[in-house]
Amino acid sequence: MEDWQILSITAAVIIGIVVMILRLRINPALALVIGAMVLGLLTGLGTV
């Protein structure tokens, strides 16, 4: 995966975390966990 793809996915996940916290009123810790899972799956880390 190219560097620009990883950076754009990371930027999208950060924006998603902020939206989850501010708009959807999700607990920030839960939003960070969800964001980390999404980032890992989208960048090819895979499941545990």
N, CA, C and O of each residue as an XYZ file, in Angstrom:
192
protein
N       0.848     -1.173      0.000
C       0.000      0.000      0.000
C       0.895      1.239      0.000
O       1.881      1.305      0.734
N       0.547      2.193     -0.811
C       1.325      3.426     -0.945
C       1.192      4.310      0.298
O       0.217      4.219      1.045
N       2.196      5.163      0.497
C       2.184      6.052      1.658
C       1.005      7.018      1.631
O       0.404      7.296      2.669
N       0.674      7.529      0.451
C      -0.411      8.500      0.375
C      -1.755      7.844      0.698
O      -2.663      8.502      1.205
N      -1.880      6.550      0.404
C      -3.120      5.855      0.743
C      -3.255      5.702      2.259
O      -4.332      5.906      2.817
N      -2.169      5.347      2.907
C      -2.197      5.189      4.359
C      -2.482      6.530      5.028
O      -3.252      6.595      5.986
N      -1.862      7.604      4.527
C      -2.101      8.926      5.108
C      -3.538      9.384      4.906
O      -4.128      9.978      5.809
N      -4.105      9.121      3.745
C      -5.489      9.545      3.510
C      -6.470      8.715      4.334
O      -7.476      9.244      4.807
N      -6.195      7.438      4.511
C      -7.050      6.606      5.369
C      -6.957      7.082      6.817
O      -7.963      7.152      7.522
N      -5.743      7.407      7.250
C      -5.555      7.901      8.617
C      -6.287      9.219      8.835
O      -6.911      9.418      9.877
N      -6.213     10.119      7.859
C      -6.930     11.398      7.974
C      -8.441     11.170      8.038
O      -9.133     11.823      8.819
N      -8.952     10.255      7.227
C     -10.388      9.961      7.243
C     -10.815      9.362      8.576
O     -11.889      9.679      9.088
N      -9.984      8.504      9.135
C     -10.310      7.893     10.436
C     -10.301      8.941     11.537
O     -11.163      8.917     12.415
N      -9.341      9.862     11.507
C      -9.301     10.928     12.515
C     -10.549     11.798     12.424
O     -11.140     12.151     13.444
N     -10.949     12.141     11.205
C     -12.186     12.916     11.022
C     -13.386     12.122     11.526
O     -14.286     12.678     12.154
N     -13.394     10.819     11.249
C     -14.484      9.970     11.734
C     -14.549      9.914     13.251
O     -15.638      9.914     13.826
N     -13.392      9.867     13.905
C     -13.352      9.853     15.374
C     -13.930     11.153     15.923
O     -14.722     11.135     16.865
N     -13.539     12.268     15.342
C     -14.047     13.565     15.797
C     -15.555     13.647     15.599
O     -16.268     14.147     16.469
N     -16.043     13.162     14.469
C     -17.488     13.176     14.210
C     -18.221     12.292     15.207
O     -19.278     12.666     15.716
N     -17.657     11.109     15.488
C     -18.310     10.221     16.453
C     -18.396     10.869     17.830
O     -19.401     10.722     18.525
N     -17.352     11.583     18.225
C     -17.347     12.201     19.551
C     -18.278     13.414     19.610
O     -19.060     13.555     20.550
N     -18.190     14.283     18.607
C     -18.935     15.539     18.671
C     -20.390     15.413     18.229
O     -21.281     15.959     18.879
N     -20.637     14.714     17.151
C     -22.004     14.649     16.608
C     -22.823     13.497     17.173
O     -23.998     13.666     17.498
N     -22.204     12.327     17.290
C     -22.949     11.145     17.720
C     -22.921     10.940     19.229
O     -23.612     10.071     19.761
N     -22.100     11.762     19.925
C     -22.002     11.718     21.391
C     -21.580     10.344     21.909
O     -22.077      9.877     22.934
N     -20.648      9.698     21.181
C     -20.094      8.424     21.628
C     -18.973      8.717     22.612
O     -18.258      9.710     22.477
N     -18.826      7.849     23.599
C     -17.751      7.971     24.575
C     -16.418      8.078     23.818
O     -16.166      7.272     22.923
N     -15.560      9.052     24.153
C     -14.293      9.225     23.426
C     -13.397      7.990     23.423
O     -12.739      7.712     22.420
N     -13.359      7.253     24.515
C     -12.533      6.044     24.552
C     -13.052      5.004     23.568
O     -12.269      4.347     22.882
N     -14.359      4.855     23.501
C     -14.961      3.919     22.562
C     -14.738      4.369     21.120
O     -14.476      3.543     20.245
N     -14.839      5.663     20.872
C     -14.600      6.188     19.530
C     -13.161      5.932     19.096
O     -12.918      5.608     17.933
N     -12.206      6.072     20.010
C     -10.805      5.799     19.686
C     -10.573      4.325     19.397
O      -9.806      3.986     18.496
N     -11.219      3.450     20.142
C     -11.080      2.011     19.905
C     -11.654      1.646     18.542
O     -11.042      0.890     17.787
N     -12.827      2.184     18.229
C     -13.442      1.922     16.923
C     -12.552      2.463     15.806
O     -12.349      1.798     14.790
N     -12.029      3.661     15.995
C     -11.154      4.251     14.990
C      -9.889      3.441     14.773
O      -9.444      3.274     13.638
N      -9.307      2.936     15.853
C      -8.102      2.119     15.739
C      -8.388      0.813     15.012
O      -7.578      0.356     14.205
N      -9.536      0.214     15.296
C      -9.909     -1.023     14.602
C     -10.114     -0.781     13.116
O      -9.644     -1.559     12.286
N     -10.809      0.286     12.781
C     -11.057      0.614     11.376
C      -9.747      0.914     10.659
O      -9.532      0.458      9.536
N      -8.880      1.672     11.299
C      -7.582      1.994     10.699
C      -6.763      0.727     10.450
O      -6.164      0.572      9.385
N      -6.737     -0.149     11.398
C      -5.998     -1.399     11.232
C      -6.542     -2.254     10.109
O      -5.779     -2.811      9.320
N      -7.860     -2.362     10.033
C      -8.452     -3.196      8.988
C      -8.269     -2.599      7.597
O      -8.004     -3.322      6.637
N      -8.410     -1.275      7.490
C      -8.298     -0.634      6.175
C      -6.869     -0.571      5.661
O      -6.654     -0.539      4.449
N      -5.890     -0.554      6.556
C      -4.500     -0.494      6.111
C      -3.885     -1.883      5.938
O      -2.700     -2.004      5.625
N      -4.674     -2.914      6.136
C      -4.194     -4.265      5.859
C      -3.569     -4.987      7.019
O      -2.876     -5.984      6.818
N      -3.792     -4.516      8.231
C      -3.223     -5.183      9.397
C      -3.900     -6.538      9.618
O      -3.245     -7.502     10.015
N      -5.190     -6.612      9.367
C      -5.916     -7.857      9.540
C      -6.465     -8.030     10.939
O      -6.308     -7.161     11.797
N      -7.104     -9.154     11.156
C      -7.671     -9.421     12.465
C      -6.659    -10.159     13.322
O      -5.636    -10.638     12.834
N      -6.958    -10.238     14.579
C      -6.013    -10.857     15.525
C      -5.962    -12.332     15.365
O      -5.220    -13.005     16.080
